[in-house]
Amino acid sequence: MAMQTVSFSKIEGNSYNNVFSTGNLKKSINSFSDYLFGSDHDVASLKTALIYIELVFGFAGGAIISALLQLVLGAKTIWIAAVFIIVVGGYYAFMLYQRDQVWDY
């Protein structure tokens, strides 16, 4: 859990916690409140709120899907998560490679 927290700590320049959702929910509410009740209705606060709320719903959706799959597959459900991690990690590595190729010229 510590490695996951340290490895993935920012999204769109905003710090977030990817192992549980309470901090992300707090940040979304704070940003949304800044947008609604701030004197200038800062659009950046609204964008930040939407990013954090998307993270919260993604976390909750993943937990619900995992619980439903466990009813059918039992402990084998963990293999689905492993496949997703491998696919996303491979895609991320590919994107980093592509980025480095562009910047090397």
N, CA, C and O atoms as a DFTB+ gen file, in Angstrom:
420 C
 N C O
     1  1       0.823      -1.184       0.000
     2  2       0.000       0.000       0.000
     3  2       0.870       1.251       0.000
     4  3       0.545       2.242      -0.655
     5  1       1.970       1.201       0.733
     6  2       2.863       2.356       0.785
     7  2       3.472       2.639      -0.583
     8  3       3.569       3.795      -0.997
     9  1       3.880       1.585      -1.284
    10  2       4.459       1.777      -2.617
    11  2       3.433       2.356      -3.582
    12  3       3.763       3.221      -4.393
    13  1       2.200       1.888      -3.501
    14  2       1.153       2.390      -4.383
    15  2       0.869       3.859      -4.086
    16  3       0.684       4.656      -5.006
    17  1       0.834       4.214      -2.817
    18  2       0.562       5.598      -2.434
    19  2       1.661       6.531      -2.924
    20  3       1.372       7.624      -3.411
    21  1       2.912       6.113      -2.802
    22  2       4.035       6.953      -3.210
    23  2       4.152       7.010      -4.735
    24  3       4.478       8.057      -5.294
    25  1       3.890       5.900      -5.398
    26  2       4.061       5.836      -6.856
    27  2       3.041       6.676      -7.609
    28  3       3.370       7.285      -8.628
    29  1       1.822       6.715      -7.123
    30  2       0.755       7.436      -7.822
    31  2       0.168       8.455      -6.860
    32  3      -0.795       8.167      -6.150
    33  1       0.747       9.635      -6.840
    34  2       0.326      10.622      -5.845
    35  2      -0.281      11.887      -6.433
    36  3      -0.762      12.742      -5.690
    37  1      -0.266      12.021      -7.763
    38  2      -0.824      13.232      -8.379
    39  2      -1.626      12.870      -9.616
    40  3      -1.307      11.921     -10.333
    41  1      -2.670      13.646      -9.848
    42  2      -3.455      13.545     -11.069
    43  2      -3.827      14.961     -11.490
    44  3      -4.377      15.730     -10.701
    45  1      -3.524      15.294     -12.724
    46  2      -3.779      16.645     -13.234
    47  2      -3.149      17.708     -12.330
    48  3      -3.711      18.790     -12.159
    49  1      -1.983      17.401     -11.753
    50  2      -1.289      18.356     -10.898
    51  2      -1.823      18.451      -9.486
    52  3      -1.295      19.224      -8.686
    53  1      -2.857      17.688      -9.151
    54  2      -3.443      17.702      -7.814
    55  2      -3.040      16.438      -7.070
    56  3      -3.084      15.341      -7.627
    57  1      -2.648      16.593      -5.808
    58  2      -2.306      15.413      -5.029
    59  2      -3.584      14.684      -4.637
    60  3      -4.614      15.303      -4.370
    61  1      -3.497      13.360      -4.608
    62  2      -4.650      12.555      -4.217
    63  2      -4.158      11.269      -3.598
    64  3      -2.984      10.917      -3.714
    65  1      -5.063      10.570      -2.939
    66  2      -4.738       9.286      -2.343
    67  2      -5.504       8.215      -3.099
    68  3      -6.728       8.289      -3.208
    69  1      -4.802       7.224      -3.620
    70  2      -5.448       6.225      -4.446
    71  2      -5.775       4.940      -3.703
    72  3      -6.267       3.998      -4.324
    73  1      -5.523       4.859      -2.397
    74  2      -5.828       3.640      -1.670
    75  2      -7.097       3.740      -0.842
    76  3      -7.637       2.714      -0.427
    77  1      -7.573       4.910      -0.598
    78  2      -8.883       5.089       0.021
    79  2      -9.436       6.430      -0.404
    80  3      -8.711       7.244      -0.977
    81  1     -10.690       6.670      -0.139
    82  2     -11.374       7.752      -0.820
    83  2     -11.779       8.932       0.053
    84  3     -12.235       9.942      -0.484
    85  1     -11.636       8.853       1.354
    86  2     -12.164       9.916       2.212
    87  2     -11.470      11.265       1.982
    88  3     -12.128      12.305       1.967
    89  1     -10.151      11.250       1.802
    90  2      -9.439      12.504       1.540
    91  2      -9.844      13.117       0.214
    92  3      -9.972      14.335       0.097
    93  1     -10.047      12.261      -0.795
    94  2     -10.474      12.756      -2.103
    95  2     -11.873      13.359      -2.026
    96  3     -12.147      14.373      -2.667
    97  1     -12.760      12.740      -1.247
    98  2     -14.109      13.278      -1.077
    99  2     -14.054      14.643      -0.391
   100  3     -14.761      15.570      -0.786
   101  1     -13.216      14.760       0.630
   102  2     -13.055      16.037       1.333
   103  2     -12.543      17.117       0.380
   104  3     -13.052      18.238       0.376
   105  1     -11.534      16.776      -0.428
   106  2     -10.982      17.758      -1.361
   107  2     -11.998      18.165      -2.415
   108  3     -12.026      19.323      -2.830
   109  1     -12.837      17.227      -2.855
   110  2     -13.856      17.574      -3.851
   111  2     -14.882      18.536      -3.264
   112  3     -15.282      19.498      -3.921
   113  1     -15.305      18.281      -2.040
   114  2     -16.284      19.167      -1.392
   115  2     -15.679      20.537      -1.135
   116  3     -16.338      21.555      -1.345
   117  1     -14.426      20.572      -0.680
   118  2     -13.756      21.866      -0.444
   119  2     -13.642      22.665      -1.740
   120  3     -13.920      23.865      -1.754
   121  1     -13.238      22.011      -2.824
   122  2     -13.084      22.715      -4.105
   123  2     -14.431      23.174      -4.643
   124  3     -14.552      24.276      -5.177
   125  1     -15.438      22.326      -4.500
   126  2     -16.775      22.699      -4.971
   127  2     -17.321      23.867      -4.156
   128  3     -17.964      24.762      -4.705
   129  1     -17.068      23.861      -2.853
   130  2     -17.491      24.980      -1.998
   131  2     -16.768      26.266      -2.381
   132  3     -17.370      27.340      -2.406
   133  1     -15.463      26.151      -2.682
   134  2     -14.713      27.332      -3.134
   135  2     -15.328      27.906      -4.401
   136  3     -15.416      29.123      -4.565
   137  1     -15.750      27.025      -5.292
   138  2     -16.361      27.489      -6.542
   139  2     -17.715      28.155      -6.261
   140  3     -17.981      29.253      -6.749
   141  1     -18.560      27.494      -5.483
   142  2     -19.914      28.013      -5.244
   143  2     -19.933      29.288      -4.408
   144  3     -20.659      30.234      -4.715
   145  1     -19.132      29.302      -3.356
   146  2     -19.226      30.397      -2.398
   147  2     -18.103      31.416      -2.521
   148  3     -18.100      32.416      -1.804
   149  1     -17.159      31.183      -3.410
   150  2     -16.090      32.149      -3.628
   151  2     -16.618      33.361      -4.365
   152  3     -17.610      33.273      -5.088
   153  1     -15.970      34.472      -4.187
   154  2     -16.451      35.711      -4.797
   155  2     -16.300      35.704      -6.313
   156  3     -17.064      36.370      -7.011
   157  1     -15.321      34.959      -6.833
   158  2     -15.076      35.003      -8.279
   159  2     -15.528      33.748      -9.023
   160  3     -15.337      33.659     -10.236
   161  1     -16.130      32.767      -8.320
   162  2     -16.565      31.506      -8.949
   163  2     -15.464      30.945      -9.861
   164  3     -15.650      30.772     -11.065
   165  1     -14.338      30.675      -9.250
   166  2     -13.141      30.207      -9.939
   167  2     -13.399      28.871     -10.641
   168  3     -13.709      27.874      -9.990
   169  1     -13.270      28.856     -11.960
   170  2     -13.515      27.655     -12.759
   171  2     -12.484      26.572     -12.442
   172  3     -12.790      25.384     -12.535
   173  1     -11.276      26.969     -12.072
   174  2     -10.251      25.988     -11.709
   175  2     -10.690      25.170     -10.491
   176  3     -10.401      23.976     -10.413
   177  1     -11.388      25.803      -9.540
   178  2     -11.905      25.080      -8.372
   179  2     -12.959      24.066      -8.791
   180  3     -13.010      22.962      -8.249
   181  1     -13.796      24.431      -9.747
   182  2     -14.810      23.500     -10.238
   183  2     -14.162      22.309     -10.936
   184  3     -14.575      21.167     -10.731
   185  1     -13.150      22.570     -11.759
   186  2     -12.445      21.478     -12.439
   187  2     -11.786      20.543     -11.431
   188  3     -11.832      19.323     -11.584
   189  1     -11.173      21.121     -10.400
   190  2     -10.545      20.316      -9.356
   191  2     -11.586      19.469      -8.634
   192  3     -11.351      18.290      -8.369
   193  1     -12.732      20.059      -8.314
   194  2     -13.811      19.314      -7.650
   195  2     -14.271      18.148      -8.513
   196  3     -14.498      17.053      -7.999
   197  1     -14.409      18.365      -9.800
   198  2     -14.859      17.300     -10.698
   199  2     -13.828      16.180     -10.816
   200  3     -14.193      15.009     -10.917
   201  1     -12.555      16.529     -10.804
   202  2     -11.504      15.502     -10.842
   203  2     -11.588      14.620      -9.599
   204  3     -11.555      13.393      -9.697
   205  1     -11.697      15.250      -8.434
   206  2     -11.746      14.476      -7.193
   207  2     -13.021      13.648      -7.086
   208  3     -12.973      12.512      -6.614
   209  1     -14.155      14.186      -7.511
   210  2     -15.400      13.416      -7.422
   211  2     -15.368      12.244      -8.397
   212  3     -15.944      11.190      -8.124
   213  1     -14.696      12.426      -9.536
   214  2     -14.519      11.320     -10.478
   215  2     -13.676      10.213      -9.841
   216  3     -13.964       9.031     -10.029
   217  1     -12.650      10.585      -9.099
   218  2     -11.837       9.595      -8.392
   219  2     -12.657       8.836      -7.352
   220  3     -12.519       7.620      -7.213
   221  1     -13.513       9.558      -6.620
   222  2     -14.351       8.924      -5.605
   223  2     -15.312       7.931      -6.248
   224  3     -15.446       6.802      -5.775
   225  1     -15.984       8.343      -7.330
   226  2     -16.918       7.438      -8.001
   227  2     -16.194       6.263      -8.650
   228  3     -16.723       5.152      -8.685
   229  1     -15.000       6.496      -9.158
   230  2     -14.220       5.399      -9.720
   231  2     -13.854       4.368      -8.656
   232  3     -13.934       3.162      -8.888
   233  1     -13.455       4.859      -7.493
   234  2     -13.121       3.974      -6.382
   235  2     -14.352       3.176      -5.952
   236  3     -14.279       1.959      -5.787
   237  1     -15.473       3.861      -5.773
   238  2     -16.702       3.191      -5.345
   239  2     -17.188       2.201      -6.406
   240  3     -17.610       1.092      -6.079
   241  1     -17.126       2.604      -7.667
   242  2     -17.543       1.714      -8.741
   243  2     -16.693       0.463      -8.805
   244  3     -17.214      -0.635      -9.000
   245  1     -15.389       0.619      -8.643
   246  2     -14.496      -0.538      -8.631
   247  2     -14.790      -1.471      -7.468
   248  3     -14.752      -2.692      -7.623
   249  1     -15.082      -0.907      -6.311
   250  2     -15.406      -1.730      -5.139
   251  2     -16.710      -2.503      -5.354
   252  3     -16.809      -3.674      -4.989
   253  1     -17.703      -1.847      -5.943
   254  2     -18.988      -2.518      -6.198
   255  2     -18.825      -3.627      -7.229
   256  3     -19.332      -4.733      -7.040
   257  1     -18.122      -3.336      -8.312
   258  2     -17.898      -4.350      -9.342
   259  2     -17.117      -5.530      -8.774
   260  3     -17.439      -6.683      -9.061
   261  1     -16.102      -5.253      -7.976
   262  2     -15.313      -6.316      -7.358
   263  2     -16.170      -7.185      -6.444
   264  3     -16.048      -8.410      -6.454
   265  1     -17.038      -6.553      -5.652
   266  2     -17.911      -7.318      -4.755
   267  2     -18.860      -8.216      -5.541
   268  3     -19.095      -9.361      -5.155
   269  1     -19.404      -7.703      -6.636
   270  2     -20.310      -8.512      -7.458
   271  2     -19.572      -9.666      -8.141
   272  3     -20.091     -10.779      -8.223
   273  1     -18.367      -9.398      -8.627
   274  2     -17.581     -10.456      -9.255
   275  2     -17.173     -11.534      -8.257
   276  3     -17.068     -12.708      -8.614
   277  1     -16.943     -11.136      -7.008
   278  2     -16.573     -12.115      -5.996
   279  2     -17.703     -13.090      -5.709
   280  3     -17.460     -14.236      -5.330
   281  1     -18.937     -12.638      -5.889
   282  2     -20.072     -13.552      -5.720
   283  2     -20.034     -14.672      -6.752
   284  3     -20.445     -15.798      -6.473
   285  1     -19.538     -14.356      -7.945
   286  2     -19.497     -15.328      -9.037
   287  2     -18.177     -16.090      -9.067
   288  3     -18.169     -17.317      -9.173
   289  1     -17.066     -15.373      -8.973
   290  2     -15.754     -15.976      -9.173
   291  2     -15.002     -16.298      -7.885
   292  3     -14.015     -17.033      -7.917
   293  1     -15.446     -15.767      -6.770
   294  2     -14.752     -15.992      -5.508
   295  2     -13.376     -15.349      -5.513
   296  3     -13.212     -14.219      -5.974
   297  1     -12.388     -16.070      -4.999
   298  2     -11.025     -15.547      -4.868
   299  2     -10.350     -15.324      -6.217
   300  3      -9.351     -14.609      -6.292
   301  1     -10.873     -15.917      -7.272
   302  2     -10.278     -15.745      -8.603
   303  2     -10.463     -14.320      -9.129
   304  3      -9.844     -13.940     -10.123
   305  1     -11.299     -13.542      -8.475
   306  2     -11.533     -12.151      -8.881
   307  2     -10.241     -11.345      -8.870
   308  3     -10.086     -10.415      -9.662
   309  1      -9.325     -11.684      -7.994
   310  2      -8.068     -10.935      -7.888
   311  2      -7.283     -10.988      -9.195
   312  3      -6.525     -10.064      -9.493
   313  1      -7.449     -12.046      -9.975
   314  2      -6.736     -12.155     -11.244
   315  2      -7.200     -11.107     -12.241
   316  3      -6.419     -10.660     -13.080
   317  1      -8.457     -10.713     -12.157
   318  2      -8.963      -9.648     -13.037
   319  2      -8.229      -8.343     -12.720
   320  3      -7.812      -7.620     -13.625
   321  1      -8.078      -8.051     -11.429
   322  2      -7.352      -6.846     -11.026
   323  2      -5.904      -6.907     -11.501
   324  3      -5.352      -5.905     -11.956
   325  1      -5.294      -8.076     -11.395
   326  2      -3.907      -8.232     -11.836
   327  2      -3.772      -7.967     -13.333
   328  3      -2.814      -7.328     -13.768
   329  1      -4.721      -8.450     -14.114
   330  2      -4.690      -8.217     -15.567
   331  2      -4.826      -6.728     -15.862
   332  3      -4.108      -6.192     -16.707
   333  1      -5.749      -6.056     -15.168
   334  2      -5.906      -4.616     -15.370
   335  2      -4.622      -3.869     -15.035
   336  3      -4.229      -2.956     -15.761
   337  1      -3.970      -4.247     -13.952
   338  2      -2.732      -3.579     -13.556
   339  2      -1.652      -3.781     -14.614
   340  3      -0.923      -2.847     -14.947
   341  1      -1.550      -4.994     -15.141
   342  2      -0.554      -5.269     -16.184
   343  2      -0.855      -4.466     -17.442
   344  3       0.056      -3.890     -18.036
   345  1      -2.121      -4.419     -17.857
   346  2      -2.492      -3.678     -19.070
   347  2      -2.233      -2.187     -18.893
   348  3      -1.633      -1.554     -19.762
   349  1      -2.677      -1.628     -17.788
   350  2      -2.484      -0.197     -17.547
   351  2      -1.003       0.124     -17.394
   352  3      -0.534       1.134     -17.920
   353  1      -0.262      -0.718     -16.683
   354  2       1.177      -0.506     -16.533
   355  2       1.898      -0.568     -17.867
   356  3       2.793       0.235     -18.131
   357  1       1.510      -1.521     -18.711
   358  2       2.106      -1.614     -20.043
   359  2       1.798      -0.395     -20.891
   360  3       2.673       0.128     -21.580
   361  1       0.546       0.059     -20.839
   362  2       0.150       1.246     -21.601
   363  2       0.900       2.481     -21.106
   364  3       1.349       3.309     -21.898
   365  1       1.026       2.589     -19.789
   366  2       1.743       3.720     -19.201
   367  2       3.215       3.714     -19.635
   368  3       3.772       4.754     -19.988
   369  1       3.830       2.536     -19.602
   370  2       5.231       2.421     -20.036
   371  2       5.365       2.795     -21.507
   372  3       6.323       3.464     -21.894
   373  1       4.415       2.369     -22.322
   374  2       4.424       2.715     -23.742
   375  2       4.300       4.218     -23.942
   376  3       5.006       4.800     -24.765
   377  1       3.401       4.845     -23.188
   378  2       3.214       6.294     -23.299
   379  2       4.480       7.043     -22.858
   380  3       4.850       8.042     -23.475
   381  1       5.136       6.573     -21.809
   382  2       6.390       7.197     -21.382
   383  2       7.465       7.040     -22.456
   384  3       8.231       7.967     -22.718
   385  1       7.514       5.873     -23.065
   386  2       8.468       5.634     -24.146
   387  2       8.198       6.584     -25.310
   388  3       9.128       7.177     -25.857
   389  1       6.935       6.729     -25.689
   390  2       6.565       7.635     -26.778
   391  2       6.938       9.077     -26.437
   392  3       7.443       9.809     -27.289
   393  1       6.693       9.477     -25.212
   394  2       7.018      10.838     -24.787
   395  2       8.520      11.075     -24.878
   396  3       8.964      12.129     -25.334
   397  1       9.304      10.084     -24.440
   398  2      10.754      10.228     -24.494
   399  2      11.254      10.284     -25.929
   400  3      12.234      10.974     -26.209
   401  1      10.610       9.581     -26.832
   402  2      11.007       9.613     -28.239
   403  2      10.775      10.992     -28.828
   404  3      11.588      11.476     -29.615
   405  1       9.687      11.623     -28.460
   406  2       9.368      12.956     -28.984
   407  2      10.365      13.977     -28.457
   408  3      10.806      14.853     -29.203
   409  1      10.727      13.876     -27.177
   410  2      11.605      14.867     -26.567
   411  2      13.070      14.658     -26.894
   412  3      13.880      15.554     -26.655
   413  1      13.439      13.498     -27.435
   414  2      14.834      13.236     -27.757
   415  2      15.293      13.964     -29.030
   416  3      16.495      14.075     -29.269
   417  1      14.370      14.451     -29.835
   418  2      14.754      15.090     -31.088
   419  2      15.117      16.499     -30.894
   420  3      15.466      17.184     -31.855
